[in-house]
Each structure stands twice: as C-alpha cells, then as structure tokens.
C-alpha cells in the first residue's frame, strides 16, 4: 500500500464525482449558499484548526495556519500498512470503532458543517491531534467536490507535524435535508438515488484512505418542535446515511434530542435548551447531549463552547 495512496485518492475522487454528476446533484449550488452560517467563509485553506488533547493548538480558532502545509509541500507522504489490521476495511472481522481506541501519535481529520466545526472535538490521547476542516453550510454534495483537496491538506499536515494519519470523522448535520429559509423537509418528495449516490461515493473515497466515523444528522428545534423523530427531515437523512455506512461506522444522534411519549420519540420543548436561539446550532448542553450517546466514540472528547 506504500505508494498506492495517491493513485487510490485520484481514482476515488474521480469515481465519487462522476457518480454525483451523473445523478445531476452537484451542478446547481449557488456560491453563497450557506444554510447554517450565511457569513461563513468558504474554508479553502490548506490547513485549518488543529485540536490536541491539551487544546494548545486550538486557541479559539487562532491556530489557523498555512505554514504547515507550505513546509511540507515537497515532502512525499507514505502511509504504511497496519499490522493490526485497522486499515482493513473489507468488512470481515471488522471491529466497531467504538470498541478500540484511536492509535497514538496520529492526526485525525474532521469534515462537516458548522455544527462539527464548533464542536471543539479533540482526542483523549495526548499524542493525537485533529485537523478541523469543517465548513459552515457544508453538505454531503459540497463535501464531495472538495474532498480530494481536503485529503491532500490532511496528508501535508500529518507530514509537517510528524504524525501518522488517523481516523476520518464526518459530521453533516442536515443542511441538504432542510430548506434554508423555510425549514421545509427537502427529502419528502426527493427522488431516491442522487443523494444516496453522493453519500456512497464520499464514504467509498474516505474508506479507501482511513478508518471512518460518521456522526448522524440532528433535528432542528424551530422546525421539528412537537414532531416525532420519524417525521423529521433529519430522520430521513439519517436513514440514507446509515444505509450507505459500513457496520460499526455510523453513529445515529438525532433520536437523543427527543423524549419518549407513549410509543414515539418526540422533539419536545425541553429540547430548547440544547439549541441556540436559531433553533439549529447547538449550545454547550446540546454538545454534551451528543457526547452522552452510548455509541459516541470513546476516544473523542467534546469541548464545545457557546457562540
């Protein structure tokens, strides 16, 4: 596997983009479309925010730098094969990620939307760091377009910091499921196929490179108040992602933001405390709710702050 990473990356990138283009689902996004964060920059930086277990490299976002990538521009990165089998993603004998700690001395990668960006995700191992390339307003479709460049930035950063590549964490909270202005469920009448193809393509590409954790979408309080979980747009997206994910790869989160009533789980008023005033982004209590989900990876640490 030593010299095949670049080839696999290119082939995977071409594959998922071709799938998405054929499905007709990545050709019509306006440049300024940003459902969660209208004034967010399109983070095209090579290296984003680094989070270590101590937090020293993530001082409220001040850790953004392009120097690490520039310093490693001419360095060829070679990923060695793992004797422990962590990179064997064939499925047979696969151990769920929650059941094993992340290996020490690794740089993990976080991709997602503003909810992922603001989560303050770190690792419980002092030798590990997380490269946070999450972008406000991000979706599975938009992530597909930038995935190859994000993977390249990750490899350059790992080389610059002298770390091995670790796990890729994906967290897209539901921007493609809710209308930006009205909050309407965009997946009710959506034809089956295009979005599923993009999700499968992205997961195929990252799985070819590293072990993967996929965190599920969340309901939106201002839209979903008093709705059963199964009637929310987040639930529809949750099912689509779960169908595409490998065993032990997907962590469903949305149901934890509901309360059981009779035979159903409903988004009640008590959920208000878990969301900021916009009813979309999470408070510190909301992030704690996510971290408390019993299948949330134990090697991840949540240090979110209120904005």
C-alpha positions in Angstrom: 0.0 0.0 0.0 3.0 2.3 0.4 3.0 4.0 -3.0 -0.7 3.5 -3.9 -2.3 6.2 -1.7 -2.1 8.9 -4.3 -3.5 6.6 -7.0 -6.3 5.5 -4.8 -7.2 9.0 -3.9 -7.3 10.2 -7.5 -9.4 7.2 -8.6 -11.7 7.5 -5.7 -12.2 11.2 -6.2 -12.9 10.7 -9.9 -15.4 7.9 -9.0 -17.5 9.8 -6.5 -17.5 13.0 -8.6 -18.6 11.0 -11.7 -21.4 9.3 -9.6 -22.6 12.7 -8.3 -22.5 14.4 -11.7 -24.4 11.5 -13.4 -27.0 11.8 -10.7 -27.3 15.5 -11.5 -26.9 16.6 -7.9 -23.8 18.7 -7.8 -24.3 21.2 -10.6 -26.6 23.8 -9.2 -25.4 25.1 -5.8 -25.0 28.9 -5.6 -21.6 30.0 -4.4 -23.2 31.9 -1.5 -25.5 29.1 -0.4 -24.8 28.6 3.3 -27.9 27.4 5.2 -26.3 27.4 8.6 -23.8 30.3 8.5 -24.6 32.9 5.8 -21.5 34.9 6.5 -19.1 32.0 6.8 -16.0 31.9 4.6 -15.6 29.0 2.2 -12.7 27.5 4.0 -10.4 26.7 1.2 -7.4 26.9 3.4 -4.9 24.0 3.2 -4.7 23.6 6.9 -7.5 24.5 9.3 -7.8 24.4 13.1 -5.7 21.8 15.0 -7.1 20.3 18.2 -4.9 18.4 20.6 -5.9 16.7 23.8 -4.5 19.8 25.7 -6.2 22.3 23.4 -2.9 24.2 22.9 -3.2 24.1 19.2 -6.8 25.3 19.0 -6.9 28.7 20.8 -10.4 29.7 19.8 -9.6 29.4 16.1 -6.3 31.3 16.3 -4.5 28.1 15.3 -5.3 28.6 11.6 -2.1 28.5 9.6 -1.0 27.6 6.1 2.7 27.3 7.2 2.5 23.6 8.0 1.2 22.7 4.5 3.7 25.0 2.8 6.6 23.5 4.7 5.6 20.0 3.7 4.8 20.9 0.0 7.7 18.9 -1.4 7.5 16.1 1.1 6.1 12.8 -0.2 3.9 11.2 2.3 3.8 7.4 2.5 1.2 5.6 4.5 2.5 2.3 5.9 0.2 -0.7 6.2 -1.1 -1.6 9.6 -0.1 -4.9 11.1 -3.1 -4.6 13.5 -5.5 -4.6 10.6 -7.0 -1.2 11.4 -6.9 -0.3 7.7 -8.5 -3.5 6.6 -11.9 -2.1 5.6 -13.2 -5.2 3.8 -15.8 -5.8 6.5 -14.9 -9.3 7.5 -13.8 -9.3 11.2 -14.2 -5.5 11.3 -14.2 -4.2 14.9 -16.5 -1.3 15.6 -14.5 1.9 16.0 -16.0 2.5 19.4 -14.6 -0.8 20.7 -11.0 0.2 20.0 -9.1 3.4 20.9 -7.6 5.6 18.2 -3.9 4.7 17.8 -1.5 7.2 19.4 0.6 9.7 17.5 -1.9 10.3 14.8 -3.6 13.2 13.1 -7.3 12.7 12.7 -9.4 14.6 10.2 -12.8 16.2 10.9 -15.0 17.1 7.9 -18.5 18.5 8.2 -20.7 21.6 8.7 -20.7 24.4 11.3 -22.1 22.1 14.0 -19.0 19.9 13.5 -16.7 23.0 13.2 -17.9 24.4 16.5 -17.9 21.1 18.5 -14.4 21.6 19.8 -13.7 17.9 19.1 -10.4 16.7 20.5 -8.9 13.4 21.4 -8.3 11.7 24.7 -4.8 10.7 23.7 -2.2 13.4 24.3 -0.2 12.2 21.3 -3.0 12.8 18.9 -4.4 15.8 17.1 -7.5 16.6 15.0 -7.4 18.7 11.8 -10.7 20.5 11.7 -11.7 21.3 8.1 -15.4 21.5 8.8 -17.1 24.4 6.9 -20.3 26.3 7.7 -23.2 25.3 5.5 -21.5 22.1 4.3 -23.4 19.2 2.8 -22.5 15.7 1.5 -22.7 17.1 -2.0 -20.4 20.0 -1.4 -18.0 17.8 0.6 -17.7 15.6 -2.5 -16.4 18.5 -4.5 -13.7 19.4 -2.1 -12.9 16.0 -0.7 -9.7 15.4 -2.7 -8.2 18.7 -1.7 -9.1 18.2 1.9 -7.4 14.8 1.9 -4.3 16.3 0.4 -4.2 19.1 3.1 -4.6 16.4 5.7 -1.6 14.4 4.4 0.6 17.5 4.2 -0.3 18.5 7.7 0.4 15.0 9.0 3.8 15.1 7.4 4.6 18.6 8.8 3.7 17.5 12.3 5.4 14.1 12.1 2.2 12.2 12.7 0.6 9.2 11.1 -2.9 9.6 9.5 -5.6 8.6 11.9 -9.4 8.4 11.6 -11.6 10.5 9.4 -14.7 11.8 11.2 -17.6 13.0 9.1 -20.4 15.1 10.6 -23.0 16.6 8.3 -25.9 17.7 10.5 -28.6 18.1 7.8 -28.2 21.1 5.5 -29.4 19.1 2.5 -32.5 18.0 4.4 -33.9 21.4 5.4 -34.8 24.4 3.3 -32.5 27.2 4.1 -35.2 29.8 4.7 -38.4 27.9 5.5 -37.1 24.8 7.1 -39.2 22.6 4.9 -38.3 19.0 4.6 -36.5 18.8 1.3 -36.3 15.0 1.3 -40.1 14.3 1.3 -40.5 14.2 -2.4 -36.9 13.9 -3.4 -36.3 11.1 -5.9 -34.3 8.2 -4.5 -30.9 7.8 -6.0 -29.0 11.1 -6.4 -28.2 11.9 -2.8 -27.6 8.3 -1.9 -25.1 8.1 -4.7 -23.2 11.1 -3.4 -23.1 9.7 0.2 -21.9 6.3 -1.0 -19.2 8.0 -3.1 -17.9 10.1 -0.3 -17.8 7.1 2.1 -16.1 5.0 -0.6 -13.4 7.6 -1.0 -12.6 8.2 2.6 -12.8 4.5 3.4 -10.1 3.8 0.8 -7.8 6.1 2.8 -8.5 5.6 6.5 -10.9 4.2 9.2 -14.0 6.3 9.3 -16.6 7.5 11.8 -19.8 9.0 10.6 -21.9 11.1 13.1 -25.6 11.4 12.2 -27.7 14.5 11.4 -29.7 16.3 14.1 -33.3 17.7 14.2 -33.9 21.4 14.2 -35.9 22.7 17.1 -37.5 25.6 15.3 -38.8 23.3 12.6 -39.3 20.0 14.3 -40.8 21.1 17.7 -43.6 18.6 18.6 -42.7 16.3 15.7 -42.0 12.6 16.2 -38.4 11.8 15.2 -39.6 9.6 12.3 -41.4 12.7 10.8 -38.3 14.9 10.7 -36.1 15.7 7.7 -33.1 14.7 9.9 -34.6 11.2 10.3 -34.8 10.7 6.5 -31.2 11.8 6.0 -30.2 9.6 9.0 -31.6 6.5 7.3 -29.9 7.3 4.0 -26.5 7.7 5.6 -27.0 4.6 7.7 -27.8 2.5 4.6 -24.6 3.6 3.0 -22.3 3.2 6.0 -20.4 0.1 6.9 -21.1 -1.8 10.0 -19.8 0.0 13.1 -19.2 3.1 11.1 -22.3 5.2 11.7 -23.4 6.8 15.0 -27.1 7.9 15.0 -27.5 11.0 17.1 -30.8 12.7 16.3 -33.1 10.5 18.4 -31.2 11.5 21.5 -32.7 15.0 21.1 -36.2 13.7 21.6 -38.3 12.5 24.5 -40.3 9.3 24.5 -44.1 9.8 24.6 -46.2 6.7 24.5 -44.7 4.7 21.7 -42.9 7.5 19.9 -39.9 9.8 20.4 -40.9 13.4 20.0 -39.0 16.7 19.8 -40.4 18.5 22.9 -39.9 21.9 24.4 -37.3 20.5 26.8 -35.0 20.3 23.7 -34.9 24.1 23.5 -32.0 24.1 26.0 -29.9 22.1 23.6 -30.2 24.6 20.8 -29.1 28.2 20.4 -31.6 30.9 19.6 -31.6 30.0 15.9 -33.0 26.5 16.7 -30.3 24.9 14.6 -26.9 25.2 16.2 -26.1 23.6 19.5 -25.5 25.0 22.9 -22.9 23.5 25.2 -25.6 21.4 26.7 -26.5 20.2 23.2 -23.0 19.1 22.5 -22.9 17.3 25.9 -26.1 15.5 24.8 -24.3 14.3 21.7 -21.2 13.1 23.6 -23.5 11.2 26.0 -24.9 9.0 23.2 -23.9 5.5 24.2 -22.3 4.7 20.8 -20.4 8.0 20.5 -16.7 7.1 20.0 -15.0 7.0 23.4 -11.7 8.3 22.1 -13.2 11.6 21.1 -13.6 14.5 23.5 -16.1 17.3 23.1 -15.0 20.8 24.2 -17.7 22.9 22.6 -18.3 26.5 23.5 -21.3 28.7 23.2 -21.1 31.3 20.4 
